[in-house]
Amino acid sequence: MRKLLPIILALIGTGAGVGAGFFLAPPAAEEHAEGAAVECVPPAEHADAETAPEDEDAPATREYVKLNNQFVIPVVGTDKVTALVVASLSVEVQTGTTEAVYAREPKLRDVFLQVMFDHANVGGFKGNFTTGNRMEDLRSALLEAARPVLGDTVSDVLITEIARQDS
């Protein structure tokens, strides 16, 4: 009887949990999702040039791959580190090439770090480093560095997070 009681209690607890989950679950999401999809899609006869894809780089043919770890870039002043910049990057690639990006990630990280070190050395992370021109220059340099590693599959490099911690 001592060995049977814990098993019975476990079965009763499991049954109560499943029953509570069944009765307290929200209504089936499939019904709502189908209705929403029908309402959001315009009929074909009302489609105009704004809703039609304009080029081959339509969003369905691209995907974003977030690189696993952040990049830490030292900003060196006169003989000492004056700040650290921490950045997270993603690359926009053709659909289906995510595994190729992850397979080449060590090389990609290396070239991205070199670009960001060069950017820091020319003063790119000093002062108001998030101005449009500075960020665009950095993105362009990162894209140029990614092309030899990933080829034409990469179409953009996105800076998803960036912060500077002054010492």
C-alpha positions as CSV (number, residue, x, y, z in Angstrom):
1,M,0.0,0.0,0.0
2,R,2.9,2.4,0.7
3,K,4.3,2.0,-2.8
4,L,0.9,2.3,-4.4
5,L,-0.2,5.6,-2.7
6,P,2.4,7.9,-4.4
7,I,1.5,6.4,-7.8
8,I,-2.2,7.0,-7.3
9,L,-1.5,10.6,-6.1
10,A,0.7,11.2,-9.2
11,L,-2.0,10.0,-11.5
12,I,-4.7,12.1,-9.8
13,G,-2.5,15.2,-10.0
14,T,-1.7,14.6,-13.6
15,G,-5.4,14.0,-14.5
16,A,-6.4,17.2,-12.6
17,G,-3.7,19.2,-14.5
18,V,-4.7,17.9,-17.9
19,G,-8.4,18.5,-17.1
20,A,-7.7,22.1,-15.9
21,G,-5.6,22.8,-19.0
22,F,-8.4,21.5,-21.3
23,F,-11.2,23.5,-19.7
24,L,-9.1,26.7,-19.2
25,A,-7.5,26.7,-22.6
26,P,-8.4,29.7,-24.9
27,P,-10.6,29.1,-27.9
28,A,-8.9,27.4,-30.8
29,A,-6.6,29.8,-32.5
30,E,-7.0,28.1,-35.9
31,E,-10.5,29.5,-36.3
32,H,-9.4,33.0,-35.5
33,A,-6.3,32.8,-37.7
34,E,-8.3,31.7,-40.7
35,G,-10.8,34.5,-40.3
36,A,-8.0,37.1,-39.9
37,A,-6.1,35.9,-43.0
38,V,-9.2,36.2,-45.1
39,E,-10.0,39.7,-43.9
40,C,-6.4,40.9,-44.4
41,V,-5.8,39.6,-47.9
42,P,-7.1,42.0,-50.6
43,P,-9.0,40.4,-53.5
44,A,-7.0,39.8,-56.6
45,E,-9.1,42.3,-58.7
46,H,-8.3,45.1,-56.2
47,A,-4.6,44.5,-56.0
48,D,-2.5,47.5,-57.1
49,A,1.1,48.3,-57.7
50,E,1.8,49.1,-54.1
51,T,0.9,45.6,-52.8
52,A,2.6,43.7,-55.7
53,P,6.3,42.8,-55.2
54,E,8.4,45.2,-57.3
55,D,11.6,43.2,-57.6
56,E,13.2,39.8,-57.1
57,D,14.3,40.8,-53.5
58,A,10.8,40.6,-52.2
59,P,10.6,39.9,-48.4
60,A,9.6,36.2,-49.1
61,T,13.0,35.6,-50.8
62,R,15.1,37.0,-47.9
63,E,15.7,36.0,-44.3
64,Y,17.6,37.4,-41.4
65,V,20.3,35.5,-39.6
66,K,21.3,36.8,-36.2
67,L,24.9,36.2,-35.3
68,N,25.2,34.3,-32.1
69,N,27.3,36.5,-29.9
70,Q,27.7,40.3,-29.5
71,F,30.8,42.1,-30.8
72,V,32.9,44.0,-28.2
73,I,35.0,46.7,-29.7
74,P,37.5,48.7,-27.6
75,V,37.8,52.4,-28.4
76,V,41.4,53.4,-27.7
77,G,42.4,56.9,-26.7
78,T,45.9,58.0,-25.8
79,D,47.5,54.8,-24.5
80,K,44.3,53.4,-22.9
81,V,40.9,52.1,-23.6
82,T,38.4,55.0,-23.2
83,A,35.2,53.1,-24.1
84,L,33.8,49.8,-25.1
85,V,31.2,49.4,-27.9
86,V,29.0,46.4,-27.8
87,A,27.1,45.6,-31.0
88,S,24.7,42.8,-32.2
89,L,24.6,42.1,-35.9
90,S,22.3,40.2,-38.3
91,V,22.8,39.5,-42.0
92,E,20.1,39.5,-44.6
93,V,20.5,36.6,-47.0
94,Q,18.6,34.6,-49.5
95,T,16.0,32.2,-48.1
96,G,17.5,28.8,-47.4
97,T,21.1,30.0,-46.8
98,T,21.0,30.2,-43.0
99,E,23.1,27.1,-42.5
100,A,25.8,28.5,-44.9
101,V,25.9,31.6,-42.7
102,Y,26.3,29.6,-39.5
103,A,28.9,27.4,-41.2
104,R,31.0,30.5,-42.1
105,E,30.3,32.4,-38.9
106,P,33.9,32.3,-37.5
107,K,35.3,33.8,-40.7
108,L,32.3,36.3,-40.8
109,R,32.9,37.4,-37.2
110,D,36.6,37.9,-37.9
111,V,36.0,40.2,-40.9
112,F,33.3,42.0,-39.0
113,L,35.6,42.6,-36.0
114,Q,38.3,43.9,-38.3
115,V,35.9,46.4,-39.9
116,M,34.7,47.6,-36.5
117,F,38.2,47.9,-35.1
118,D,39.1,50.0,-38.2
119,H,36.0,52.1,-37.7
120,A,36.9,52.6,-34.0
121,N,40.5,53.5,-35.0
122,V,39.4,56.3,-37.3
123,G,37.1,57.8,-34.7
124,G,33.8,56.3,-35.9
125,F,32.7,55.5,-32.3
126,K,33.7,58.8,-30.8
127,G,31.2,61.6,-30.0
128,N,27.7,61.1,-31.6
129,F,28.5,57.8,-33.2
130,T,24.9,56.9,-34.1
131,T,24.4,59.7,-36.7
132,G,23.1,58.5,-40.0
133,N,26.3,59.0,-41.9
134,R,28.5,57.1,-39.5
135,M,26.1,54.2,-39.2
136,E,25.6,54.0,-42.9
137,D,29.4,54.0,-43.4
138,L,29.8,51.2,-40.9
139,R,26.9,49.2,-42.5
140,S,28.4,49.6,-46.0
141,A,31.9,48.5,-44.8
142,L,30.4,45.5,-43.0
143,L,28.5,44.5,-46.2
144,E,31.7,44.9,-48.3
145,A,33.5,42.6,-45.8
146,A,30.6,40.0,-45.8
147,R,30.5,39.6,-49.6
148,P,33.8,37.7,-50.0
149,V,32.7,35.3,-47.2
150,L,29.1,34.8,-48.2
151,G,29.0,35.8,-51.8
152,D,25.9,37.2,-53.5
153,T,23.6,35.5,-51.0
154,V,24.1,38.4,-48.6
155,S,22.2,41.6,-49.4
156,D,22.6,43.7,-46.2
157,V,24.1,43.8,-42.7
158,L,21.9,45.0,-39.9
159,I,23.1,46.6,-36.7
160,T,20.4,45.4,-34.4
161,E,21.9,46.7,-31.1
162,I,24.7,49.0,-30.4
163,A,25.9,50.7,-27.2
164,R,29.0,52.5,-26.0
165,Q,30.2,52.3,-22.4
166,D,32.7,55.1,-21.6
167,S,35.3,54.3,-19.0
